[in-house]
């Protein structure tokens, strides 16, 4: 966004009298909302990886660890 707020003004103009965003923006918002929440297949996939000790993650101190042995990297 620039200092003058042109981006905000342009976005507000697109709303027009209806107060609704253009169709492509609505579709993008819908997709973004759906992608923000993991689906059941994703939950199962990552649960299986955790069970097998695959992947990496962060420990309580925020350090990267390998799931197989929990060693700090």
C-alpha positions as CSV (number, residue, x, y, z in Angstrom):
1,X,0.0,0.0,0.0
2,X,1.3,3.5,-0.8
3,X,1.3,6.4,1.6
4,X,-1.7,8.1,0.0
5,X,-4.0,5.0,0.6
6,X,-4.7,4.7,-3.1
7,X,-4.9,0.9,-2.8
8,X,-7.6,1.2,-0.1
9,X,-9.5,3.8,-2.1
10,X,-9.4,1.5,-5.2
11,X,-10.6,-1.4,-3.2
12,X,-13.5,0.6,-1.7
13,X,-14.5,1.8,-5.2
14,X,-14.8,-1.8,-6.3
15,X,-17.3,-2.4,-3.6
16,X,-19.5,0.2,-5.3
17,X,-23.1,0.7,-4.2
18,X,-23.7,-3.0,-3.5
19,X,-21.0,-3.3,-0.8
20,X,-20.0,-6.6,-2.3
21,X,-16.6,-7.6,-3.7
22,X,-16.3,-8.6,-7.3
23,X,-16.8,-12.3,-8.1
24,X,-13.1,-13.2,-8.4
25,X,-12.4,-11.7,-5.0
26,X,-15.3,-13.6,-3.4
27,X,-13.9,-16.9,-4.9
28,X,-10.5,-16.1,-3.6
29,X,-11.9,-15.3,-0.1
30,X,-13.8,-18.6,-0.1
31,X,-10.7,-20.6,-1.2
32,X,-8.6,-18.8,1.5
33,X,-11.1,-19.6,4.2
34,X,-11.2,-23.3,3.2
35,X,-7.4,-23.5,3.0
36,X,-7.0,-22.1,6.5
37,X,-8.5,-25.2,8.1
38,X,-7.0,-28.7,7.6
39,X,-9.3,-31.3,6.1
40,X,-9.7,-34.8,7.6
41,X,-7.3,-36.3,5.1
42,X,-4.6,-33.8,6.0
43,X,-5.2,-34.5,9.7
44,X,-4.8,-38.3,9.1
45,X,-1.8,-37.8,6.9
46,X,0.1,-35.8,9.5
47,X,-1.0,-38.0,12.4
48,X,0.4,-41.0,10.5
49,X,3.7,-39.1,10.0
50,X,3.9,-38.3,13.7
51,X,3.2,-41.9,14.6
52,X,6.0,-43.1,12.3
53,X,8.4,-40.5,13.7
54,X,8.8,-38.7,10.3
55,X,9.5,-35.1,9.7
56,X,10.8,-32.3,11.8
57,X,9.3,-29.8,14.2
58,X,10.1,-27.4,17.0
59,X,10.7,-28.3,20.6
60,X,9.5,-26.3,23.6
61,X,12.5,-24.1,23.3
62,X,11.8,-23.3,19.6
63,X,14.7,-25.3,18.3
64,X,14.4,-27.5,15.2
65,X,14.3,-31.2,16.1
66,X,14.2,-34.4,14.0
67,X,11.1,-36.4,14.9
68,X,12.9,-39.7,14.7
69,X,15.2,-39.0,17.7
70,X,14.2,-35.7,19.1
71,X,17.8,-34.4,18.8
72,X,18.4,-30.7,18.4
73,X,19.6,-29.8,14.9
